[in-house]
Amino acid sequence: MLKEWHEDVEEVYDQMVAWRRHLHENPELPFQEVQTARMVGDILAGYGIEVQRNVGGHGVVGILKGGNPGPTIALRADMDALPIQQENDVPYKSQVPNVMHACGHDAHTATLLGVAKILSKYQDQLHGTVKFLFQPAEEQFPGGAIQMIEEGVLEGVDVIFGNHLLSSVPLGNFTVTKGSATASSDYVNIKIAGKGGHSSAPHTAVNPIVIGAQIVNQVHMLLSQKVDPVQPVVAAITMFNSGVAINVIPEEATIAGTVRTFNQEQRDNVKTILTHILNNVTVTYGATYELEYTRGYPPLVNTDKEAEIVRNLLNNIDQLSVIEIPPIMASEDFAYYVQQIPGVYFYTGSASEDPNTQFPHHHPKFNIEEQAMKNSAKGFLSIVHYYLVPEDA
């Protein structure tokens, strides 16, 4: 039966491409996925799948109950786009100014719709239930996952799986990380209060720009010395704003950035180090500070048993293989799901020899090799077959 399912992917592929390109032309930002959600819900309903709309905001849940009792598994796709002006010139270029699918969520949504279409044909042969979770707002904290969980999407679900296309992995490959798959993402905002003055008399002022520069340098220097190098930490200062005139020492400066780690101990350690730096530097210069440290998405940790199952399943798909890559320092709110129930987040390579498919995620020229959607679909179908089709069926 699994071979037949995989063959069905070829038949559904053109439809997946059409869905993906429509979504690419009509992207919607996090928490604004109104038209995307309507499209998804209508397509699912057209295949006779029970549909729940407006779950956790604009989330859509499709429920396919098999003809026989058994476990319930959830498959998740994210739907939102990014506030980026698309720069690559493709026939299906975004029609929305300053918004584009620069991370592959259009393909994730189209792929899971294709999987739902195929499985709806075999509903009577399934021993259990499939929940299709089409999630809004992965790209913007607090994210859509936690809201969907709060509205009960995991009730009765035994295990959950998610997939992400990856432009750094060649087409024809999967990767399944055991343990930490993505990092936490915490948000730092620092306001330094100094004393303004004339640029000709810096000794009468307390320059928050000079102080901010010291803080930035100390963050990078001390993290390299105080954090265990075998436990990766990335602290990226991405904003530094101050000043209104070339001959005026300003009163304030603001610094912001993100901190990414793979475990709770390191999250706490980095915050402690940052607080020490702020205390020491500002006292030395006679300034004060305010720190906002927001805990974002937690690390995404695949459960061991399910990761081993998925690795074996994906390795057994014809002409596809699982390769090893290090954990990714990006963050993912799929982490909230696997905090609640067992699950796995795996990656599908989407880079071909065409350099246009090799741009990094969140780049204004990001694009995928659409053939990768076939591979993701086959991966999901193999997982469903393993859990919901007994060997003797």
N, C-alpha and C positions, 0 to 999 in steps of 0.2 A: 504493500500500500504506500509506503514512504516514497518509493521510486515514482509511483503515479503522481503523488503530491508534487514532487520536484519537477516532474514533466509539466505539470500544470502551471508552474512558475513561468515557463516559456510562453504559454498562451496568455497569461495575464500581464506579461511584461510591458507590452505596448500601452496598456491601460495605466499601469503604474507610472510610466514615463509621462503620459498625458496629465495625470493627476499632479505629479511632481512639478511639471512645467506651469500648470495653472497656478499652483500655490506659489511658485517662484515669482510669477508675474504679479501676484496679489498678496504680498507679505503683510503680516500684521505683528505689531510689537507685543511684548509681554503684557498680559492682562487686558489686551484689546482684540483677542482672536475671535471676533464675532462671526465673520463670514467663513473663516476656516472651520470653526466648530459646526456651523450650520451645514457646510458641505460634507464634513465627515459624518455627522449624524444622519444626513439624508442618504448617503451612500450605504452606510451600514443597514439602515432600515430597508433599503431596496433589496438587500440580500436576506431579508427575513430575520435579521439579528435584533434582539431586544436592545433598545437604545435608552440611555439615561443622559439627559442634557443638563448643562449649567451646573456641573459638579465641581465644586471648588472654584467657582468663577465660570470660566468658559470651557471647562473640561467636559469631555464626552466619554461615556463608558458603553461599550458594546458587550452584551452577554450572549454567548452561544452555548446553550445547554445541550450536551450530548444525549444520545438515545439510551445511554446506560449510565448507572451511577458510577461515581469515581471522584478523584480529587479535583480541585479547582486551581488552575494556573492563570496567572496574569501576564500579559505582554504589554509593554509600555512604549509609546512613541511621544516625543515632544513636538509642539506645533508652532512655537513662536519664532519670530525673526529678530533682527538686530537693527539698531539705529545707525546704519552705514549706507553711504551712497555707493551704489554699484558702479564699478568702473569697467568691468569686462563687457564686451559687446556680443551678446548672444541673442538668438531670435526670441527667447523667452525672458528677456531682461525685465527686472522689476519696473512696474509702472507706478510705483509709489516713491516719491522723492525722499531720499535719505533713509530709506528702509529697504533691507534686502535679507534674503536667506543666505547668510554667510557662514553657516555652521552645519548645514545639511538637514535641518529639521523638516524641510519640505520633503526630502527623500525619505526620512524616517516615517513621516505620516503616510506618504504614498505606499511605502513598502508594507506597513501594517494593514492598510486597507486591502492591499493585494492578498495578504495572508488571510485576512478575514473572508474575502471573497472565495478563496480556495477552500477553506475549512467549512464554509457554509454548505458546500456541496456534499461534505462527508459527515454532516452533523449526526446522523443516526448511528454512525460507526464509532463515535467518540464515547469513551468511558469516563465521563466527567464533564467539566465546564471550562470554557476559555473566557476570560475577561480581557477585553481589549481596552487599554487605558490610553486615551489620547489627551495628553496633559498640556495645559497652558503654562506659560511663564517659567520655563526652566532658566532662561537667561538673566532673570532679574530677581534678586533676593527680596522677599523671603521665598519666592518661588511658588510654583503651583502644586508640587508634590505634597507638601505638608497640608495644604488646604484640602486636597482630594482625600488624603488619609483621614483628616478630621471629619470628613463627611462620609466615611465608612467604606471606601472602595476596597480596602483590604479585608473586610469582614468575610470570613469563610474561605479566604484565599490561602492555599498551602505553600505556594512558591511563586516567585515573580522573576521575570527576565526582561532586560532592556538591551538595546543595541545602539551603537553610534558608528556612523561612517567616519573613517579616519584618513585624511589626505597624506599622512606621513607613513602609511603602510601600503605596500603595493597591492594592486588588484589581484584577487585570487587567494588572499590570506585573511585569516582571522587572528585575533589575539584575545586570550582569556587569562586575566591576571588572577593568581591565587592570593587572597588577602587584599591589601590596599590596592584599589584600582585607580582612584583619584584622590586628590588632597582636599583638606578643608580649605575654606576661603574666608578669612576674617578681614574686616574693613577698619582701617585706622584713619582718624581725622584729628589733627592736632592744631590747636590755635595758640600761637605764641603772642603774648602781650608784652611789648617793650615800651619805649618812650620815644615819641617822635621828636624831630628837630631838623635843623638845617644841615645839609650835607657838608658844609664847610666847617662844622664844629661837631664831629662825631663823638667827642668826649663828653658832650652835654646830653647825649641821647643814649638810648639802648636799642641798637639796631636789630630788629627781629629777623631780618634777612641773613645777617651774619650768624645769628644764633641758629636759625633753621639750617643753614649750610653745615654747621658743626653737628647738628643732630643727624642729618642725613649721612654724613661721613661716619659718625659713631655707630649708627645702626648697621651699616655694611661691615665695618671693621669688627665690632664686637660679636656680631652673629657668626662671623668666621672663626672666632676664637672661643666663644662660650657655648656653642652648640655642637653636639657630637656629629662629626662629618659623615658618618654612615647613616644618619637619620636626616634626610634632606629637608631643608627649610628654604623657602623663597620669600624674601621681604622686598617688595617692589614699591618704591616711591614714585607715584605717577602724576602727582599734582603738587605745585609749589607756587602759591599766589601771594603777591604783596606789592605795595607801592602804587603811587598815583602820579608822581612827577619825578623828573630826573634829578632835581636838586633838593628833594625832600626825603628825609629818613622817616619811614612810615611807623605807625603805632603798632601794627599787627602784621602777622604773616600766618598763612595756613598751609599745612602740609597734609597730604592724604596718600593712601596707598593700600596695598593688600598684603596679607601674610598667609602663606600656605604651608601646611605641615601634614604629616600622615598619622599622627596620633595625638591624644589629648595631653599627654605629658609635655610634648613639644609645644603645643598651643599655649599652654600655661607658661612655659619657660620663656617663650618669645615675648609675651606680654610683660613678664617680670623684668626682663632685660630692657625692654623699651621704656618702662616706667623709671628704672634706674637712670637711664640716659637722660630722660627729660628732666628728672629732678636735679641731677648733677650739672648739666649744661646750663639750665636756666638760672640756677642759684649762682653759678660762677659769673654770669653776665648781669645779674640783677633783674631778670625777667620772670614772668610767670607763664603758666600754660594751662590749657584745658585739653583733656584727652577723651575722645570718644572711641571706644574699642568695641566693635560690634561683631559678635560671633555669627558668621555666615554658615554656609553649608558645611556639614561635618565631613570627615573622610568617608569615602565609599569603600566598604570592605566586603568583597565577595565572600560568601560562605564556602568553606573548603569542599564539602561533599558535593554541592551543586556545581562548583567550578570544575571539579574533576569530571563530573557527568557531562557537562557542556563541552569541555575540551575533547573528550572522546567522541561525542556526537559530531562535532564540527570536523574533526580529523577524518571522519568516515564519509564525508560528502565527496563525491567524485570530483577530482581535479582541484580540490580546495584543501588547504592545510592550515594548521595553527602554528604561528610563529611566536617567539618570545620578544617582548619589548619591556622596558622598565615601566614602573608605575608613572602615571601622567600627573603633572603638577596642577593641571586644570581642576576645577571642581564641578560637581554634578549633584543636583538634588534628588537623583535616584537613590542617593545615600539614605534618605529618610525611609524609603521602602524597606531596604535590607536591614535597617535598624529594628524593624517590626517583625519581618518574616524572612525565611531563607530566600536567597536569590543571587543572581549573577548579572553583571553588566559586561557585555563583550563588545569587541570592536570588529568592524569589517573594513578591510583595506579598500580605498576608493581612488587610488592614484594609478593612472596608466602611464605610458611613456610620453603622452601628451603633457607638456609642461603646464598647460592651463588647468590640469587636475592636481597640481602639486603645490598650489598656494596654501599657506597655513589657514587654519580656521580663523574666522573673524577678519579676514583680509578682504578688501573691496573687490578683489578679482577671484575670490574663492569660487570653485566649481568642483563638481565630482564627475567621475566616469559613471554614467548611469547604469552600466552593467553591474555595478556593485550592489544595486538594489536586488538583483536576482540572488546574489549570494546571501544577503541578509535575510531575504524571504526563506531561502532554503534552510538557513540556520534556525529560524523560528519554527519552521515546520518540523524539522528534526526533533526539536525540543518537545513540541506538542505531541508528536508521535510517540516519543519515549514515555511520556507521562500518561497519555490518555488512550493509547492503543495497546492492549495486552499482547504479549508475544504470540499467543495462540488464537488471536482474533482473526 
